[in-house]
Amino acid sequence: MLAFLGEHPDELLTARQMAGALEEKQISLSAVYRNLVQLEAEEKVRRSAKIGSHEAFYQYLDAKGCKGALHMSCVKCGKTFHMADSNAALFAKHLAQNEQFYACIISDATACCAEGMEFVLKDDLAYPDDYPELGAEITVIGEFQSYEENGMTWYHLVNARLA
């Protein structure tokens, strides 16, 4: 079962999906559940839920690319993106310091998976009065720019405005 999970580190899978994939190896659904309980206790898998589903989903965390990474999953397709441990630590530090930064989500062509983009508005606007509501669809126009912070390269839109 570990070999199977190691081949699917970027997927959120149900126990039924795992049992179906492992059926030819004669691994039953109850055996999958027993193994998942043990792996969860060892913090090698993470259990989560998806909106609109009553089933538990599991993700393998002990794969090489997963160790120390912040996991972000698309709520539509379940694909997982890994934020490297150094970026995750810096992100956590910013959140802990309660620094204000603003970002929008850029959907891909299928509107499934998305990326975040920080933006810095050129006008002196106050949050929340001058900003759109959370979750609102917006268009941001600005200059794409990179910057260095704590040895990391980050990207954002500067001199931005909401169109």
TADAZI-V651830 format. One record per pair of residues at least 6 apart in sequence whose C-alpha atoms are under 7 Angstrom apart, sorted by sequence separation. I is the first residue (numbers start at 1). J is the second residue. If there is no record, write none. Layout:
I_J / I_J
This chain:
39_45 / 40_46 / 49_55 / 61_67 / 73_79 / 74_80 / 107_113 / 108_114 / 147_153 / 148_154 / 49_56 / 73_80 / 107_114 / 146_153 / 147_154 / 19_27 / 48_56 / 49_57 / 72_80 / 73_81 / 106_114 / 107_115 / 146_154 / 147_155 / 19_28 / 47_56 / 48_57 / 71_80 / 72_81 / 105_114 / 106_115 / 146_155 / 19_29 / 47_57 / 48_58 / 71_81 / 72_82 / 105_115 / 106_116 / 145_155 / 146_156 / 47_58 / 71_82 / 105_116 / 145_156 / 46_58 / 47_59 / 70_82 / 71_83 / 104_116 / 105_117 / 144_156 / 145_157 / 16_29 / 19_32 / 45_58 / 46_59 / 69_82 / 70_83 / 103_116 / 104_117 / 144_157 / 145_158 / 15_29 / 45_59 / 46_60 / 69_83 / 70_84 / 103_117 / 104_118 / 143_157 / 144_158 / 45_60 / 46_61 / 69_84 / 70_85 / 103_118 / 142_157 / 143_158 / 44_60 / 45_61 / 66_82 / 69_85 / 102_118 / 103_119 / 142_158 / 143_159 / 15_32 / 44_61 / 68_85 / 101_118 / 102_119 / 142_159 / 143_160 / 15_33 / 44_62 / 70_88 / 142_160 / 69_88 / 141_160 / 142_161 / 140_160 / 141_161 / 140_161 / 141_162 / 140_162 / 141_163 / 139_162 / 140_163 / 139_163 / 50_75 / 77_112 / 76_112 / 119_156 / 120_157 / 121_158 / 122_159 / 118_156 / 119_157 / 120_158 / 121_159 / 122_160 / 74_113 / 117_156 / 118_157 / 119_158 / 120_159 / 121_160 / 122_161 / 120_160 / 121_161 / 14_55 / 119_160 / 14_56 / 14_57 / 13_57 / 14_58 / 12_57 / 13_58 / 12_58 / 13_59 / 12_59 / 11_59 / 9_59 / 9_60 / 9_61 / 6_60 / 9_63 / 5_60 / 6_63 / 12_78 / 11_78 / 11_79 / 10_79 / 11_80 / 10_80
